[in-house]
Amino acid sequence: MNSSTQKMTPEMFEPVAKDTLAQEGVASKKITFWGDVWRRFRQNKGALLGVLLLVIIAVLAIVGPDINSYSYRATNYEITNQETVGDHWFGTDGLGRDIWTRTWYGAGISLLIALLATGFDLLIGVPYGCISGYYGGKVDNWMQRIIEVLYGIPNLIVIILLLLWLKPGIIAIALALGITGWITMARVVRGQMLKLKSQEYVLAARTLGASTRRMLTKHMLPNVLGPVIITVMFSIPTAIFFEAFLAFIGLGIRPPQASLGVLINDGYQVLQLFPYQLFYPALILSLIMLSFNLVGDGLRDALDPKLRQ
């Protein structure tokens, strides 16, 4: 036996004392998927600015019409077309109505129509895309042919025909926008389903006997949620733009109700004489669309796993 070999003693096998402080220094806080998304989202200053603007606009759309004592439909022919009169902060229109009240009332109507239209997109597009992408084969082939036929018809024509039949109103406009806008949502969901159904965890769940309903609701839909949220963020400003365009061509909601599109159309009629009547609703509409696009870009970057650091 080599004399240089150190003799082993029982003291060598004594357990080392635990160092709690060292363990806490090495361990890190567990971060969930949505926690990581929020961390990267709040690092995007443009997206945070968009959220701030949307919060301010939403609050003013709710409480703005009640800040002063004027109704959106109250007329006063003694102060028609006045830029600033007393507490008419945005001035008055050709009937003496308060533009501040009508602008924020119209912003609320435009946001409501856009949210309802997006709700119809989700209600139709998500189940359609799930079924088409999950089952594939002949089912997917037939369902995609239907989408291609609908996609080949200009959606503006469909919207105009529906409004002529239903008569313009909040529900009618939202329904018309939703019926033509769900195609994009369905394509996004279908593409995600085709990618997810070949993943290992889906194959394992199917092997263990998971039902189709459980496969869709528990395993696949949660992973489709990110692209769906991004699509919603870009669908809302699109719906607002279409609503404004319909109002501009005379197919918006009927007076005395007002939307941003109606106010822009009214302001356009007197643009050369009273430009302020166009400026305020056009500014609010632009800020809404800009804010949703900023938030959508921020969510797209935050939910993209390729950009994770």
C-alpha positions, 0 to 999 in steps of 0.5 A: 500500500502506498505510504503517501495515501492519506488515511481515511477517518470517520470525520471525513464522512461527516455531512457538511452543514447547510448554508441557507444564505448561500442557497438563497443566493444561488436560487432564482425566482421562478418566472412563469410564461405570462410573467416573462411576457409581462417583463418583456412587454413593460420594457417596450416604452412604445407599448406602455405609451399605447396602454397609457393612451388607451386608458386615458381615452377609455376613461374619458369616453366613459366620464367625458360626456358627464364632465360638463352639463351639456348633452350630446344631443342638446342644441343651442342656436345662439352659439352655433359654430363657435370655437370656444364659448364658456365651458364648451372646451372644443367649441360647438357645431352647426346646431350649437351642440357641445363638441367635447361631449359629442367627441367623447360620446362618439369615442365610446360608441366607436370603441363599443362597435369595435369591441363587439365586432372583434367579439364576433371575430372570436366567436366565429373565427376561433372555433372555425380555425380550431376545427379546420386545423385539428381535424385536417384532411377533407374537413380542412380542405372543404372549410378552407375552400369556403374561406377562399370563396368568402375571401374573394368577395370584397368585404366592403361590398358585403358590409354595405349590403348587410347594412342596407338590409339591417339598417345602420345601428350599433349592433348592425354595424358590429355584426356586419364588421364581424361577419366579414372580419373573422376570416383572418382570425380563423386563418391564424388559429388554423395555422397554429393548430396545424403546428401544435398538433404534431408537437410531442405533448399533444401526441402524448396526450392523444396516446394516453386517451385524451378526448378531442374536447380536452385536447383542444381546451386544455392542451392546444387553445392555451398555446394559441392564445398569444397569436389570438391576442395579437390578432385582436389588438390589430383587429380593433383599430381595423374595425374602428377605421371601417366604422369611421369610413362607413359613417363617412359615406353615410352608412354610420349610426343615425343622428342624434347619436354620434360616433367618431366617423359621424363627427369627422364626416360633419367636420369635413362638410365645414372644413374650410370655415370651421376646421376645429370641428374636424380636428378634435374627433380626427385627433382622437381617432388617430390616437386610438388607432396608434395606441392599439398598434403600439400595444399590438407591436409590443405584444407581438414582440413579448410573445415571440419566443425567438426574441426571448433573452 
